[in-house]
Amino acid sequence: MKTILITYAWQGLALFEFLLIVFLLLKLRKKTKNTLKSNFKKFKKNEVNMDALMKDMHHSKDLYKELSRKYHPDRFIGSTLESRAEEFFKSIQENKTNFNKLNELKLQAEIIFKI
């Protein structure tokens, strides 16, 4: 009789733990669904321009290399353009991934340095 009561007690405890785990999993699932939906809505509102992003990613790397080689401050050591070259090189590094800004800088460099 005593062993039967102990068995029922353990089964009751196991059932309680099982129900508690199921309850917590359902609560967690509901919470993650809501956060995913809200994150998707935020992303949808921003509407990223993928064409411009891909252009910046792929073309800016080549243009950055070209400009950084051509207008590196070490090429202008001892000349009057050395300080301008340092400032210009900093702006090139700041806009490393911005293709449009690098194009603008290239046009400015052609006017300033006349190389």
CYANA upper distance limits for C-alpha pairs under 8 A (distance plus 0.5 A):
  1 MET  CA      5 LEU  CA      6.98
  2 LYS  CA      6 ILE  CA      6.87
  3 THR  CA      7 THR  CA      6.61
  4 ILE  CA      8 TYR  CA      6.71
  5 LEU  CA      9 ALA  CA      6.60
  6 ILE  CA     10 TRP  CA      6.73
  7 THR  CA     11 GLN  CA      6.66
  8 TYR  CA     12 GLY  CA      6.46
  9 ALA  CA     13 LEU  CA      6.66
 10 TRP  CA     14 ALA  CA      6.58
 11 GLN  CA     15 LEU  CA      6.56
 12 GLY  CA     16 PHE  CA      6.62
 13 LEU  CA     17 GLU  CA      6.73
 14 ALA  CA     18 PHE  CA      6.61
 15 LEU  CA     19 LEU  CA      6.66
 16 PHE  CA     20 LEU  CA      6.63
 17 GLU  CA     21 ILE  CA      6.66
 18 PHE  CA     22 VAL  CA      6.75
 19 LEU  CA     23 PHE  CA      6.57
 20 LEU  CA     24 LEU  CA      6.71
 21 ILE  CA     25 LEU  CA      6.62
 22 VAL  CA     26 LEU  CA      6.69
 23 PHE  CA     27 LYS  CA      6.73
 24 LEU  CA     28 LEU  CA      6.60
 25 LEU  CA     29 ARG  CA      6.56
 26 LEU  CA     30 LYS  CA      6.71
 27 LYS  CA     31 LYS  CA      6.78
 28 LEU  CA     32 THR  CA      6.75
 29 ARG  CA     33 LYS  CA      6.75
 30 LYS  CA     34 ASN  CA      6.97
 31 LYS  CA     35 THR  CA      6.97
 32 THR  CA     36 LEU  CA      6.60
 33 LYS  CA     37 LYS  CA      6.71
 34 ASN  CA     38 SER  CA      6.72
 35 THR  CA     39 ASN  CA      6.55
 36 LEU  CA     40 PHE  CA      6.61
 37 LYS  CA     41 LYS  CA      6.73
 38 SER  CA     42 LYS  CA      6.77
 39 ASN  CA     43 PHE  CA      6.71
 40 PHE  CA     44 LYS  CA      6.53
 41 LYS  CA     45 LYS  CA      6.70
 42 LYS  CA     46 ASN  CA      7.06
 43 PHE  CA     47 GLU  CA      7.12
 49 ASN  CA     53 LEU  CA      6.83
 50 MET  CA     54 MET  CA      6.50
 51 ASP  CA     55 LYS  CA      6.65
 52 ALA  CA     56 ASP  CA      6.61
 53 LEU  CA     57 MET  CA      6.67
 54 MET  CA     58 HIS  CA      6.61
 55 LYS  CA     59 HIS  CA      6.16
 55 LYS  CA     60 SER  CA      7.94
 55 LYS  CA     99 PHE  CA      7.83
 56 ASP  CA     60 SER  CA      5.77
 56 ASP  CA     97 THR  CA      6.52
 56 ASP  CA     98 ASN  CA      6.18
 56 ASP  CA     99 PHE  CA      5.44
 56 ASP  CA    100 ASN  CA      8.30
 57 MET  CA     61 LYS  CA      7.46
 57 MET  CA     97 THR  CA      6.92
 58 HIS  CA     62 ASP  CA      8.21
 59 HIS  CA     63 LEU  CA      7.02
 59 HIS  CA     99 PHE  CA      7.15
 60 SER  CA     64 TYR  CA      6.31
 60 SER  CA     96 LYS  CA      7.40
 60 SER  CA     97 THR  CA      6.05
 60 SER  CA     98 ASN  CA      6.79
 60 SER  CA     99 PHE  CA      5.10
 60 SER  CA    102 LEU  CA      7.80
 61 LYS  CA     65 LYS  CA      6.81
 61 LYS  CA     96 LYS  CA      7.78
 61 LYS  CA     97 THR  CA      7.40
 62 ASP  CA     66 GLU  CA      6.79
 63 LEU  CA     67 LEU  CA      6.64
 63 LEU  CA     99 PHE  CA      8.10
 63 LEU  CA    102 LEU  CA      7.56
 63 LEU  CA    103 ASN  CA      8.42
 64 TYR  CA     68 SER  CA      6.40
 64 TYR  CA     92 ILE  CA      7.63
 64 TYR  CA     93 GLN  CA      8.49
 64 TYR  CA     96 LYS  CA      6.50
 64 TYR  CA     97 THR  CA      8.46
 64 TYR  CA    102 LEU  CA      7.55
 65 LYS  CA     69 ARG  CA      6.63
 66 GLU  CA     70 LYS  CA      6.62
 67 LEU  CA     71 TYR  CA      6.30
 67 LEU  CA     72 HIS  CA      8.36
 67 LEU  CA     92 ILE  CA      7.93
 67 LEU  CA    106 LYS  CA      7.56
 68 SER  CA     72 HIS  CA      5.95
 68 SER  CA     89 PHE  CA      7.23
 68 SER  CA     92 ILE  CA      7.52
 68 SER  CA     93 GLN  CA      8.49
 70 LYS  CA     75 ARG  CA      8.46
 71 TYR  CA     75 ARG  CA      7.56
 71 TYR  CA     85 ALA  CA      6.87
 71 TYR  CA     88 PHE  CA      8.17
 71 TYR  CA     89 PHE  CA      7.12
 72 HIS  CA     76 PHE  CA      8.07
 72 HIS  CA     85 ALA  CA      7.20
 72 HIS  CA     86 GLU  CA      7.96
 72 HIS  CA     89 PHE  CA      6.69
 73 PRO  CA     77 ILE  CA      7.24
 73 PRO  CA     82 GLU  CA      6.60
 73 PRO  CA     83 SER  CA      8.44
 73 PRO  CA     85 ALA  CA      5.58
 73 PRO  CA     86 GLU  CA      5.76
 73 PRO  CA     89 PHE  CA      7.47
 76 PHE  CA     80 THR  CA      8.41
 76 PHE  CA     81 LEU  CA      6.80
 76 PHE  CA     82 GLU  CA      5.54
 76 PHE  CA     85 ALA  CA      7.57
 77 ILE  CA     82 GLU  CA      6.29
 78 GLY  CA     82 GLU  CA      7.34
 81 LEU  CA     85 ALA  CA      6.50
 81 LEU  CA    113 PHE  CA      8.11
 82 GLU  CA     86 GLU  CA      6.86
 83 SER  CA     87 GLU  CA      6.95
 84 ARG  CA     88 PHE  CA      6.47
 85 ALA  CA     89 PHE  CA      6.39
 86 GLU  CA     90 LYS  CA      6.79
 87 GLU  CA     91 SER  CA      6.94
 88 PHE  CA     92 ILE  CA      6.79
 89 PHE  CA     93 GLN  CA      6.77
 90 LYS  CA     94 GLU  CA      6.72
 91 SER  CA     95 ASN  CA      6.80
 92 ILE  CA     96 LYS  CA      6.58
 92 ILE  CA    102 LEU  CA      7.28
 92 ILE  CA    105 LEU  CA      7.85
 95 ASN  CA     99 PHE  CA      8.45
 95 ASN  CA    101 LYS  CA      7.08
 95 ASN  CA    102 LEU  CA      7.09
 96 LYS  CA    102 LEU  CA      7.94
 98 ASN  CA    102 LEU  CA      6.74
 99 PHE  CA    103 ASN  CA      6.77
100 ASN  CA    104 GLU  CA      6.93
101 LYS  CA    105 LEU  CA      6.68
102 LEU  CA    106 LYS  CA      6.60
103 ASN  CA    107 LEU  CA      6.96
104 GLU  CA    108 GLN  CA      6.80
105 LEU  CA    109 ALA  CA      6.49
106 LYS  CA    110 GLU  CA      6.81
107 LEU  CA    111 ILE  CA      7.12
108 GLN  CA    112 ILE  CA      6.63
109 ALA  CA    113 PHE  CA      6.07
109 ALA  CA    114 LYS  CA      7.77
110 GLU  CA    114 LYS  CA      5.49
110 GLU  CA    115 ILE  CA      6.88
